[in-house]
Amino acid sequence: MAPTPKQRWLTTSWPVVREPLPLPPAAVIDVGCGSLGGFVPMLLEQGWSAIGIDPESPPGPDYRATTFEDYQSPEPVEAVVASMSLHHVHDVGDMLDQVAAALVPGGTVVVLEWAWERFDDATAQWCFARLARPATEDEEGWLHHHRVRWTESGLPWPDYWREWTTEEGLHPGAGIVSALDARFERQASSYGPHFHPELDATDRGEEIDAIAAGTIRASGITWVGRRL
């Protein structure tokens, strides 16, 4: 069976997450690991000590089925990874303060996020044109959902997107980056590809090429820093 969009996201994002991490067997918390366990299986397989935090996390000793806000780490860890887990929290600043508290001095923060404010009409149309028809409900990603919902709304894309993001109370990517910069020492920060795991026969390189050509906007955020 072909991997789902969420599985493809984890597979393609793993090298980006792994590169800045302290060497194994450093302890890592994966914030918002989701029902698939996030990066925890890969971390454990390659020698790290890892805990995944998410209300929908898998069962098992390597996961805690709770929100990060309600989680109390028994001792500080060397790294925290937060992948697509900040844009929908109630207060980004409070969340990042808790991330800092969970880290040892000099500990590493790796954030993969989404600048939804860059998801303009041209970028949306480029993505929608590359969506395959899902064979099962599990293969239907968030882009499928929005293509259907937008079509049914009858609204121009900017109006639909503004209405939905306002309803959801999403934090813009630029605001997340500013909050990170205010609390940690930045080591790397960039905008890049984000959508290709959801698309049919479209890889990371093709999305990078489309960004470079000005066809679409770079909407993925990679931010790496350390606690002072």
N, C-alpha and C positions, 0 to 999 in steps of 0.2 A: 504494500500500500504506500502511496506517495506521502511524504511528510506534509503535515498541515502548515498553514502560514506561521503559527506560533512556533512550531518546531524548526522551521526554516529560519525564523528570526533568531532563535537561540544559537543555531549552528553557525550562522553567518556573523553574529555579534561576538561569539566567544573569543576569537583571536584579538579583537579590539579590547575586550575586557581583560584578557589574560596578560597582555603585554606589560601594562604598568604595575601589576600586582607585585608585592614583595614575594620573595621566593618561598616555595613550600618548605616546611609545613606551617607557614603562617596561618593564623586564624582569620577567616573572612565571614562577614555577614552579608547575605543576599537579601536586600529589602524588597518586598513585593515579588517573591519568587513565583507566585501563581500556582495553578494546579499541576503544572508539569514539573515543578521543582526548580525552575529557573536554571541558573548555572551551577547549582549545588552538585548534581551528578558529575559534571565535568571537573569541578574543583576537587572533589573527593578522589576521583579516578586518577588525577594527576598530582596528588600528594598534599593538597591543602587540607586544613581543618575547616569545615564550613557548616553554617547553620542558615537555613532558609526561613524567612519570616513572611507569612501571608495567611489571612483568614481561610483561604482556599488551598493551602499547601497540602501536599501529599501526607499520608500518615508516615510515622517513622521517627526514629531518634534524632535525625538530622534536620528536622523541621519543627517549627512552632506555629500552631494554627491560631494566630492572633495578628493584630495590627502592630506595626513597628512602634507606634505611639504608646501602645500598652505593653510593649516588651521591655523587660529589664535584663540587660546582659549581665551574667554573673561576674564577668571581668572584661576589661577593655580588649579589643581585638586590633589586629594590625591593618585591616582593610575593611571597608564597607563598599558594596556595589549596589547601586540603585538604578535599575533599568525600567524605564517607563513607569516609574512609581511616584513621581513628584508632582506632575502637572495636575493631578486631581485631588491632592490632599487638601485639608481645610486650611492649613497655614504652613506655607513652605518654610518660613523662617523658623518656626517652632520645630518642624521636622528636622531641619538641618542642624539646629542646636542639639537635638537628641543624637543625630549622627555623630557630631563632634564629641559628645559625651561618651559615646560607645567606643571611641578610638583611643589608642595609646598616643602620646605626643609623637608627632611625626608620622602618624598613621595615614594610609592612603584612602582617598575617596575616588571612586570611578562612577561617573554618571553617564548613562545613555538616555537622552530625552528627545522630545519632539517639539519643534517650534511650529505649533499649529497655525500661528499667525502668518506663516509663510505659505500655507496651503492655498494658493490662489487658484483662480479659474483655470489658467493654463496648466498648472501642475495637476489639478484634479482631472482635467480632461485627458491628459497624458496617461495618468494612472488608470482611469476608467476604460480607456481604449485597450489596455493590456490585461484586463481581468478575464480569466478563463471562467467558464461556467462550472461552478463547484459540483462535484459528483455527490457529495454528502453534506449534511448540515455542518459537520465538524470542519469541513474545508472552506466554509464560507467565512471569510475574514471581515474585518471592520470596513474595508473599502467597498465590499459588496453591499454591506448594510447601508452605507451612505449613498451609494449610487441609486439604490432603490428608493430610499427615503427622499433624496433630493428630487428625483424624477417625479415622485408622487406629490411633492410639495408645490410644484409649478413655479417655484421662485428662481430668480437668478442665483447662480452659485454663491456670490458674495453675501447675498441676503440670507440664504439658507445657512451658510456656514457661520455667519455672525450670530444668527438666532440660536443655533444648536450649541455653539461654544459658550454663549451667555447662559443658556439654560443649565449647562453642565458645570458652570463655574470654573472652567479650566484656567490654570495659570499659564500665561504665555512663556515661551521658551526664553525670551530675552530677560524676563523677570527672574526666572530660575537661575540663569547664569549670573545675574547681578547678586542674587542672594548667596550663591556659592562663593563668588568673589569676595563678598563681605565677611565670610566666615572661615575661609580656608586659603592657603597659599596656592594660587593657580600654577599648575605645571604644564598644562596643555588644554586648549579649548578650540573647537572647530565645528563648523557646520558642514554636513555632508549628506550622503544618501540615507534614505529611511524606508522607502516604499517597496523595494524590490522583493523582499520575502513574500509579499502579498500578490505579486504579479506573475503572470504566465510567461514562461520562457524569457524572463528578463532578469539579468544578474546584476550584481553590484557595479561591475564595470560599465554596463550600459546606462545605469542611472547616473553614474559619475560623468559619463560622456554627455548626457542630456543636460546636466547641471552646467558643465563647462561650455556647452553651446548656447546657454541662455534659454533653452527650451522650457526648463522647469526650475524651481527654486530649491536650493538645498534646505531641507527641513529637519534633518537629523542632527542632534547635538551630541558631541562627545566631549566630556569635561573631566579632567583629571587634576587632583590637587592633594594637598596633605594638611593635616591638622598641625597648627603651630604649637 
